Amino acid sequence: MATRRVSLAAMRSVRARGGGFWGNYPNNSFWSEGTQAAEGAGNLFGESKLPPGVKRVPESWELPWMTCMCVGPVVVLGIGLNLKPETRIAAWAREEAERRLAAEA
């Protein structure tokens, strides 16, 4: 019981100083709406909006990243699904019937 009192007292003192788990959020709550006062807040990756008529220049890593993330899985799935073993019961029955017919002849 004493350790619980000590830990609660420690948590209260950390919270009162503005740190700890809940102290880093607006209104001291994880579920609060938050603020978007900073420039570029709310934009993807914190990028600022471009002026009208200016086209975004992609960075050097974006094309290889998108190629690997979009084309890579398609290639891996295409090869993997074409090389998987035949496990249907109909395929086994056909092979078994052909084997028995060949054994009779």
Residue frames relative to the residue before (quaternion, step in Angstrom):
aa qw qx qy qz dx dy dz
M 1.0000 0.0000 0.0000 0.0000 0.00 0.00 0.00
A 0.6372 0.5354 -0.3248 0.4492 3.55 1.07 -0.78
T 0.6454 0.5095 -0.3340 0.4608 3.59 1.00 -0.73
R 0.6168 0.5378 -0.3518 0.4545 3.56 1.06 -0.64
R 0.6499 0.5058 -0.3181 0.4697 3.58 0.98 -0.83
V 0.6474 0.5126 -0.3202 0.4642 3.56 0.98 -0.82
S 0.6842 0.4798 -0.3033 0.4579 3.58 0.86 -0.89
L 0.6391 0.5071 -0.3354 0.4710 3.60 1.02 -0.70
A 0.6426 0.5104 -0.3230 0.4714 3.57 1.01 -0.79
A 0.6444 0.5123 -0.3216 0.4678 3.59 0.99 -0.78
M 0.6502 0.5117 -0.3172 0.4635 3.58 0.98 -0.81
R 0.6571 0.5076 -0.3184 0.4574 3.58 0.97 -0.82
S 0.6673 0.4947 -0.3183 0.4568 3.58 0.94 -0.80
V 0.6365 0.5110 -0.3324 0.4725 3.60 1.03 -0.72
R 0.6614 0.5036 -0.3070 0.4634 3.56 0.96 -0.85
A 0.6473 0.5250 -0.3238 0.4478 3.58 0.99 -0.80
R 0.6755 0.4867 -0.2938 0.4697 3.61 1.09 -0.64
G 0.5676 -0.6294 0.3748 0.3757 3.60 1.24 -0.07
G 0.6386 0.5088 -0.3473 0.4613 3.58 1.17 0.19
G 0.5547 0.6392 -0.4284 0.3166 3.52 -1.19 -0.45
F 0.7958 -0.3558 0.2216 0.4371 3.49 -1.34 -0.14
W 0.7906 0.3168 -0.1749 0.4940 3.60 0.77 -0.98
G 0.5839 0.6376 -0.3713 0.3386 3.60 1.13 -0.37
N 0.6483 0.5511 -0.3230 0.4144 3.61 1.17 -0.34
Y 0.6506 0.5139 -0.3103 0.4651 3.58 1.26 -0.09
P 0.5779 -0.5604 0.4364 0.4020 3.59 -1.14 0.48
N 0.8344 0.1249 -0.1420 0.5177 3.56 -1.05 0.82
N 0.4991 -0.6920 0.3981 0.3370 3.61 1.23 0.50
S 0.6411 0.4827 -0.3471 0.4853 3.58 1.00 0.72
F 0.4866 -0.6645 0.4900 0.2855 3.54 -0.96 0.90
W 0.7286 0.4496 -0.2301 0.4626 3.60 1.05 -0.77
S 0.4259 0.7020 -0.4810 0.3074 3.62 1.21 0.12
E 0.6376 -0.5725 0.3705 0.3585 3.55 -1.23 0.50
G 0.3869 -0.7440 0.4724 0.2713 3.58 1.10 -0.52
T 0.3741 -0.7020 0.5576 0.2374 3.52 -1.34 -0.03
Q 0.1204 -0.7711 0.6200 0.0811 3.53 -1.21 0.54
A 0.1947 0.8195 -0.5103 0.1736 3.53 0.85 1.01
A 0.6041 0.5865 -0.3651 0.3973 3.60 1.12 -0.53
E 0.5696 -0.5871 0.4521 0.3557 3.55 -1.19 0.57
G 0.8083 0.2285 -0.1864 0.5096 3.59 -0.81 0.95
A 0.4555 0.6772 -0.4690 0.3377 3.60 1.20 -0.01
G 0.7613 0.3397 -0.2683 0.4827 3.55 -0.95 0.85
N 0.6196 0.5042 -0.3545 0.4861 3.59 1.23 -0.17
L 0.6201 -0.5577 0.3990 0.3810 3.55 -1.15 0.57
F 0.8473 0.0342 -0.0980 0.5208 3.57 -0.85 1.10
G 0.5814 -0.6230 0.3664 0.3736 3.61 1.16 0.43
E 0.3747 0.7261 -0.4998 0.2874 3.59 1.17 0.40
S 0.4258 -0.6813 0.5260 0.2791 3.56 -1.08 0.68
K 0.5703 -0.5969 0.4360 0.3582 3.54 -1.19 0.54
L 0.4187 -0.7075 0.5152 0.2423 3.54 -1.05 0.82
P 0.5546 -0.5892 0.4533 0.3739 3.58 -1.12 0.53
P 0.6260 -0.5449 0.3835 0.4050 3.62 -1.11 0.49
G 0.7895 0.3071 -0.2469 0.4706 3.55 -1.01 0.89
V 0.6392 0.4933 -0.3314 0.4881 3.61 1.23 -0.15
K 0.2798 -0.7708 0.5545 0.1421 3.57 -0.81 1.04
R 0.4942 -0.6610 0.4834 0.2918 3.55 -1.02 0.84
V 0.2717 -0.7494 0.5841 0.1528 3.57 -0.90 0.95
P 0.3481 -0.7472 0.5169 0.2310 3.62 -0.61 1.04
E 0.4848 -0.6548 0.4952 0.3016 3.53 -1.17 0.63
S 0.6891 -0.5328 0.3107 0.3804 3.56 -1.25 0.46
W 0.6948 0.4852 -0.2886 0.4455 3.63 1.06 -0.56
E 0.5478 0.6708 -0.3901 0.3127 3.60 1.17 -0.42
L 0.6677 0.5047 -0.3187 0.4448 3.63 0.89 -0.81
P 0.6777 0.4535 -0.3211 0.4816 3.67 0.80 -0.79
W 0.6259 0.5409 -0.3423 0.4456 3.59 1.02 -0.76
M 0.6951 0.4598 -0.2846 0.4737 3.59 0.81 -0.96
T 0.6171 0.5376 -0.3481 0.4571 3.60 1.05 -0.68
C 0.6970 0.4642 -0.2785 0.4703 3.58 0.83 -0.94
M 0.7104 0.4643 -0.2706 0.4544 3.59 0.93 -0.81
C 0.7314 0.4020 -0.2405 0.4956 3.63 1.10 -0.53
V 0.7516 0.3815 -0.2148 0.4934 3.59 0.82 -0.96
G 0.6068 0.6087 -0.3461 0.3762 3.59 0.97 -0.82
P 0.7069 0.4453 -0.2864 0.4690 3.62 0.71 -0.93
V 0.6167 0.5395 -0.3513 0.4530 3.59 1.05 -0.68
V 0.6614 0.4927 -0.3033 0.4773 3.58 0.96 -0.85
V 0.6651 0.4995 -0.3097 0.4607 3.59 0.87 -0.91
L 0.6768 0.4736 -0.2984 0.4781 3.60 0.89 -0.85
G 0.6391 0.5330 -0.3331 0.4432 3.60 0.96 -0.80
I 0.6867 0.4534 -0.2819 0.4933 3.58 0.88 -0.89
G 0.6863 0.5106 -0.2902 0.4290 3.56 0.85 -0.97
L 0.6983 0.4619 -0.2836 0.4676 3.58 0.90 -0.83
N 0.6559 0.4954 -0.3237 0.4686 3.59 1.10 -0.53
L 0.7291 0.4168 -0.2410 0.4864 3.60 1.13 -0.52
K 0.4474 0.6945 -0.4692 0.3120 3.60 1.20 0.06
P 0.5385 -0.6325 0.4376 0.3442 3.60 -1.07 0.59
E 0.5097 -0.6295 0.4967 0.3119 3.54 -1.23 0.56
T 0.0167 -0.8412 0.5391 -0.0380 3.58 -0.51 1.14
R 0.4468 0.6882 -0.4728 0.3212 3.63 1.19 0.16
I 0.5544 -0.6219 0.4424 0.3321 3.56 -1.11 0.69
A 0.6171 0.5534 -0.3506 0.4359 3.60 1.07 -0.67
A 0.6436 0.5065 -0.3255 0.4726 3.59 1.00 -0.73
W 0.6446 0.5038 -0.3248 0.4744 3.60 0.97 -0.77
A 0.6602 0.5097 -0.3137 0.4538 3.60 0.94 -0.89
R 0.6345 0.5222 -0.3342 0.4616 3.60 0.98 -0.76
E 0.6673 0.4881 -0.3044 0.4731 3.60 0.90 -0.89
E 0.6506 0.5119 -0.3142 0.4646 3.59 0.99 -0.80
A 0.6546 0.5004 -0.3157 0.4706 3.59 0.98 -0.82
E 0.6494 0.5019 -0.3238 0.4706 3.60 0.97 -0.79
R 0.6366 0.5238 -0.3264 0.4625 3.59 1.00 -0.79
R 0.6826 0.4762 -0.2951 0.4693 3.63 0.90 -0.88
L 0.6430 0.5047 -0.3344 0.4690 3.60 0.99 -0.73
A 0.6473 0.5019 -0.3232 0.4740 3.59 1.01 -0.76
A 0.6477 0.5169 -0.3264 0.4547 3.61 1.06 -0.68
E 0.6406 0.5251 -0.3196 0.4600 3.63 1.09 -0.64
A 0.7021 0.5012 -0.2777 0.4228 3.57 0.93 -0.82
